[in-house]
């Protein structure tokens, strides 16, 4: 079994949740999301982020708006929709339950 592959799969499984948590705090440009993820040691590249943002938008969980930039082309800023906020609340509950269960197992090993 390949440890790097398993680690990658674990990270992919929580990317959507982490990205939505970042956007929940304030509207975000894609590079803001990437920077926050890097700060948390969850490396994500544009080739992974943009398809995920598109999927979340198509699912009705995100909105975006274009804003002019002082240093280049217009930027797309993302926010959660009302449905996205409700979905994120469900994800918070799921994460709490899941992390609690894993922590319980780890304490008993």
C-alpha positions as CSV (number, residue, x, y, z in Angstrom):
1,X,0.0,0.0,0.0
2,X,1.2,3.5,-0.9
3,X,1.3,5.9,2.1
4,X,1.5,9.0,-0.1
5,X,-1.6,8.0,-2.0
6,X,-3.5,7.4,1.2
7,X,-2.4,10.7,2.6
8,X,-3.5,12.4,-0.6
9,X,-6.9,10.8,-0.5
10,X,-7.4,11.9,3.1
11,X,-6.6,15.5,2.2
12,X,-8.9,15.4,-0.8
13,X,-11.7,14.2,1.4
14,X,-11.6,17.4,3.5
15,X,-10.7,20.0,0.9
16,X,-14.3,20.9,0.1
17,X,-15.1,21.4,3.8
18,X,-12.0,23.5,4.4
19,X,-12.6,25.7,1.4
20,X,-16.2,26.3,2.4
21,X,-15.0,27.2,5.9
22,X,-12.6,29.8,4.5
23,X,-15.2,31.3,2.2
24,X,-17.7,31.4,5.1
25,X,-15.5,33.9,7.0
26,X,-15.4,36.5,4.1
27,X,-15.6,36.7,0.4
28,X,-12.5,35.2,-1.1
29,X,-10.4,35.3,-4.3
30,X,-9.0,32.0,-5.3
31,X,-5.4,33.0,-4.4
32,X,-6.7,34.0,-0.9
33,X,-8.1,30.4,-0.5
34,X,-4.8,28.9,-1.7
35,X,-2.8,31.1,0.8
36,X,-5.1,30.1,3.7
37,X,-4.7,26.5,2.8
38,X,-1.0,26.7,2.6
39,X,-0.9,28.5,6.0
40,X,-2.7,25.4,7.4
41,X,-0.3,23.1,5.7
42,X,-3.0,21.8,3.3
43,X,-1.4,22.4,0.0
44,X,-3.8,22.9,-2.9
45,X,-3.0,24.0,-6.4
46,X,-5.1,26.0,-8.9
47,X,-5.7,22.9,-11.0
48,X,-7.4,21.3,-8.0
49,X,-9.1,24.4,-6.6
50,X,-10.8,25.8,-9.7
51,X,-12.7,22.6,-10.6
52,X,-13.8,22.3,-7.0
53,X,-15.0,25.9,-6.9
54,X,-16.9,25.3,-10.2
55,X,-18.5,22.2,-8.8
56,X,-19.6,24.0,-5.6
57,X,-21.0,26.8,-7.6
58,X,-22.9,24.5,-10.0
59,X,-24.3,22.8,-6.9
60,X,-25.8,26.1,-5.8
61,X,-23.5,26.4,-2.7
62,X,-21.3,29.3,-3.9
63,X,-21.9,32.6,-5.7
64,X,-19.2,34.8,-7.2
65,X,-18.8,38.3,-8.4
66,X,-16.2,40.0,-10.6
67,X,-14.2,42.9,-9.2
68,X,-11.7,45.0,-11.1
69,X,-8.1,44.6,-10.0
70,X,-5.5,47.4,-9.7
71,X,-2.8,45.0,-10.8
72,X,-4.2,42.9,-13.6
73,X,-7.4,41.3,-14.9
74,X,-10.7,41.3,-13.0
75,X,-10.9,38.9,-10.0
76,X,-13.7,36.5,-9.2
77,X,-14.6,36.6,-5.5
78,X,-16.6,33.8,-4.0
79,X,-19.2,33.8,-1.2
80,X,-21.5,31.1,0.2
81,X,-25.2,31.1,-0.8
82,X,-27.9,30.6,1.8
83,X,-27.9,26.9,0.7
84,X,-24.1,26.8,1.0
85,X,-24.4,28.2,4.6
86,X,-26.9,25.5,5.5
87,X,-24.8,22.8,3.8
88,X,-21.7,24.0,5.7
89,X,-23.7,23.7,9.0
90,X,-24.3,20.0,8.1
91,X,-20.7,19.6,7.3
92,X,-19.7,21.1,10.7
93,X,-21.9,18.5,12.4
94,X,-20.5,15.7,10.4
95,X,-16.9,16.8,11.0
96,X,-17.5,17.1,14.7
97,X,-19.0,13.6,14.9
98,X,-16.2,12.1,12.7
99,X,-13.3,13.8,14.4
100,X,-14.7,12.9,17.8
101,X,-15.0,9.2,16.7
102,X,-11.4,9.2,15.4
103,X,-10.0,10.9,18.5
104,X,-11.8,8.4,20.7
105,X,-10.2,5.5,18.7
106,X,-6.8,7.1,18.9
107,X,-7.0,7.6,22.6
108,X,-7.8,3.9,23.1
109,X,-5.0,2.5,20.9
